[in-house]
Amino acid sequence: MLLYKQSSFLWGGKMSQISVNNLSFGYDGLLNNVFENVSFNIDTDWKLGLIGRNGKGKTTFLKLLLGKYQYQGTISKNVEFDYFPFEVKNKERMAIEIVQEITPNSEDWEIIKELNLLNTDPEILYREFNLLSGGVQINLLLISLFLKGNNFLLIDEPTNHLDIETRDNLVKYLNKKKGFIVVSHDRNFLDKVVNHIISINNTNIEIQKGNFSSWQENKENQDNFELMQNEKLQKDIKRLNIASRNTANWSDKIEKSKYNTTNSGSSIDRGYIGHQSAKMMKKSKVLEKRIEKSIEEKSNLLKNIDRNDSLKIVPLISSKNPLIIAKDFQIKYNDNSIFNKVSFDIKNGDRVAITGKNGVGKSSILKLIIGNQIQYNGEIKVANNLKISYVAQNTENLKGSLKEFGRSQKVDESIFKAMLSKMGVSNIEFDKNIQEMSEGQKKKILIAKSISESADLYIWDEPLNYIDILTRIQIEEAILKYEPTMVFVEHDEKFVENVATKIIKLENK
């Protein structure tokens, strides 16, 4: 169900509406436009979640609203926009200086009030910005943009790298605000924050009232309806084709019979026969037109169905069991332990989520397991000769072509590219330098490489950052189907809830 409603809400004393009419846009060098004759209306009191596959144009759409690119069509609005993440120059300055630069008219008490809403200690204002955690930096930039007043915020993936607690604080903060568009791939986050969904589909943009879950339910219902209609139309087309061929054959036979004689030797009424033949041919033409109409109807179906082709994982079953044993274990930093002691074991078939606040040492545990030199207290034993497949948190080391990357990682190129295709990376992207790809596409490269490998143990460090929702669901389904042994760090609550068989929660000292 699409909503295109007019609102009486006033923004700055004016009707608050963003109207997009016949919007078309494409990048130079690409055959197909990103958007083609797109039209819809947005009320600026809506809290909109913008969703779609990686590469479908979510960030591009935000940049078009900001006037960053030339386009065809019109975008009418009576509000100004601000974009998150805001570019910070000279990060060595005090945090308060950066906030004041973004919002020069804000009073100190207003800044402190906003930070309190995010459960963030105002003392961080008097520290160097670059020394703050990623979560705190995000908080500072968000409150700065909201303090600017009447501007409509375009918030691009604010939850990346945020721990679950910080995400919850962000949810509470945004629930107190009115009017924004947020790009996010976190299903729980969208369910808690937005009241409308903008979905960028294969052929159009749709707006629907509700959160992500209601959108997903409606989308599944619509897809199932179209699949049923498609199946029915295919049967109709097959039946009509057979009927058309038979009718045409009958017409030919009747026409030829005009020149025959009856068994008694008398002549046949050729006028009557010709009339019957013409009737059969006319019927055949009618059937052909019905076929053409059915095919046209069929072509309008399935265009926006994202085919979640199944991913495949071929895990190994280690002869060692358990694979990892830890007792009274702590990561050390500068000779100080950074979380309370934990004890655990990881056996074949376990899918272990390591959770805790940013900076508590989750990634350090993963790096220790894969063989990095990390200081620790207590005991941790990793079975010898384990084949481990690792997905790093960052993509900064990715470079070269996909072929070169696959060769360097010793993965089967055909399997590797097949996994990428199933995750929505088009063949056109395969010829690009990896450094030219989006962050979402880069993370898909790391995941595709990992699931293309047979391994005893899969170690994934925040694998879902920048990954679109549909691909997240594909990955979940593959993990649940093939049951690889895994240890992972991930802040997507829905993913952890669906996938993990065991959770290790780290508590700060």
Beta strands, then each sheet from edge to edge (+ up, - down):
strand 1: 10-11
strand 2: 14-15
strand 3: 17-25
strand 4: 35-43
strand 5: 47-51
strand 6: 72-76
strand 7: 81-84
strand 8: 152-156
strand 9: 180-183
strand 10: 196-200
strand 11: 205-209
strand 12: 324-333
strand 13: 336-337
strand 14: 342-346
strand 15: 351-355
strand 16: 376-382
strand 17: 388-391
strand 18: 457-461
strand 19: 486-489
strand 20: 502-505
sheet 1: 1+ 2-
sheet 2: 4+ 3- 6+
sheet 3: 7+ 8+ 9+ 5+ 10+ 11-
sheet 4: 13+ 12- 14+
sheet 5: 13+ 12- 16+
sheet 6: 17+ 18+ 19+ 15+ 20+
end
